[in-house]
Amino acid sequence: MSPILAAMARIQGMSTETWEKHTNPLSGWTRALILPLVSLVFFYRDVLGDATWVLFGALVIWTWVNPRAFPKPKTTDNWMSRAVMGERIWLNRGKVPVPQHYSRAIPVILGIAAAGLPLWGVGLWLQFFWPTMFGLSLCMLAKFWFLDRMVWLYDDMSHTHPIYREWLY
C-alpha cells in the first residue's frame, strides 16, 4: 500500500516548497476533513441532486490545492506539522532508511483503513447509515493512527538526520 501513498504524492506534485506549505497545521487539519465531507456529499446525494457532482469535484480539486493553499507556517513545532514531516520522511525511506518497526506497523494501519473502505463504499452506495459510519470510522481511526506514527517517525529521524532536524522551527 505504500506505493499507493508514493503515487499519490507524485500525482500531487509535492515539491519542496509544497511540502513546506503543507506543514501548516491548517493544511493538515482541513485535509483530514475531506473523506468525511465526501461521505456527506454522497450519502445525501438524493437531496443534493446534481450539486453532488459539483461538490465532489470541488473536494477533488481541494485535495490537490490544499497543500498549496496555506502559507509556510511560522512554526512547525506542533503535532500536525510533525505528522506531515513524518509522512515526507516515510515517502523518502527508499533513499534514507527508517527504523524497521515502522515498516512493520504502517502496513497494519493501512490494512485497517483498507478494511473500512468496502463498508464505507457499500454503505454510501446503499445509503445505509451504520455501515457508512463504521467504515468511515475505521478509515479515520487508521488515518489518525498513521499520522501519529508519522509524528513518532519524524521525532525519531530528526535526532539522527540533520536535514530532518532543520525542518523543525
N, C-alpha and C positions, 0 to 999 in steps of 0.2 A: 504493500500500500504506500510505502514511502516514495516509490517512483511517481505515484499519483500526485503527492504533495510537490515534488520537484517539478513535474509537468505544469501544475497549477502556477507555481512561481514563475516559470518560463513564460507561460501564456500571459501572466500579469505584467511581464516586462519589468521585473523588480530590479532596477538599477541601484547602485549605492545610494544615490540621492532619494530614490523612492523608499528604500528600506529606512533611511534616516527619518523621513517624514512619517512613515508608518509606525515608528516608535512613539509617536504622540499617543498618549493613552486614549484620547478621544477617537482616534482612528481604530484602535483595537476594540474599544467598547462598542462603538457604533457598528463595527463589522460583525461583532458577536450577535447582533440583533437580526442579521439577515435571514437565517434559517427560520426563526420564529415568525418573522414577517412574511416569508414565503408561505409558511403554514397558514397564516391568517388569510392571505390572498386566495389560496386555492381552496381552503376549507369553506370560505364564504363566496365562492365563485358564482353561485346561483343568484346571490344578492347583488354582486358587483357586475355581473354580465360581462360586456366587452371590456370594461375597465380592468378586469382580471389580467388581461394580457398587457395592458398599458402599465399596470402596477408591477407585474412580473418583469417586464422589460426594464422598468426603472430600477428594480432591485438588481438585475443582472448588470446594468450599467454602473450602479453604485458599487457593486463588488469590484469592478475594475478601477473606478475613480477613487474609492475610499483611501487607498494607501497614498494617494497623491493630493487629497483634498485638504489635509491639515498641514500647518507649518511644522518644521522641525521643532521638537519640544525644547523648552528651556532646561529641563532636566529629564534624564532617563532613569532616575532613581525611584522607580515605582514598580509595582507588580506587573502591570500590563506591558510597560516598555521592556522590562526584562524578559517577559514571555515572548515578545516579538523578536528580541535579540537572540533568545534561545532557539527560536524557530529558524532564524537565519543560520545559526551555528549548526543545527540539525541538518539543514539542507546542504551545508558545506562539508559534511562529515566525510565525504569521499576524498577531500583534499586534506582536511585536518581531522583525524580520527577522534571520536568521542568515547568516553568510558563504555565498556561493553554492556553494563547493566541497563543503559538507555536503549541499546539496540534490542534488548530482550523485552523491555517494558512497553515501548512505543507500539509494537505490533499488537500487543494485547489490548491496549487502549483503543487503537484504531479498529480492532476487531469488534469491540463493544459498540463503537459508532456504526460500523457496518451492520451489526445485528439489529440496530434500531431502524435503519433505513427501510427495510421491507415493511415493517409495521407502520412506519410513518407514511410511506407511499401508498399502501393499501388503505390505511385509514383516511388519507386525503382523497383517494380515488372514490371510496365509498361514502365519504363524508361521515365517518364514524368517529366520534369524539375521542373515546378512550384509546383505541389503537393509535390514533394520530398523536395524542398526548404522550402515550407510553413510548412510542418510537422517537418522538421529538425529545423527550426527557433523556432517553438513552444517548441520543446524539449529542445533546447539550452537556450531559454529565461527562461524556467522553471528551468533548471539546475542552471543557474547563479542566479536566484531569490532565489532558495533553498540555494545555497552556501552563499548568502548574509544574509539570515535568520540565517544560521548556525554561521556566524560571530557575529550577534546580540546575539544569544543564548550563544555562548562562552563568550562574553563580560558580559552578564547578570549573568551567572552562576559562572564566575571566581570571582565575587565580593562576592559571598555567600558561596562558597565551596573552602576551602584551597587547596585541591588536584588539582582542575582545575586551580587555580591561579598559581600553580607551573609549569604548562605546558608552561606558557609564559616566555620566557627568551630572 
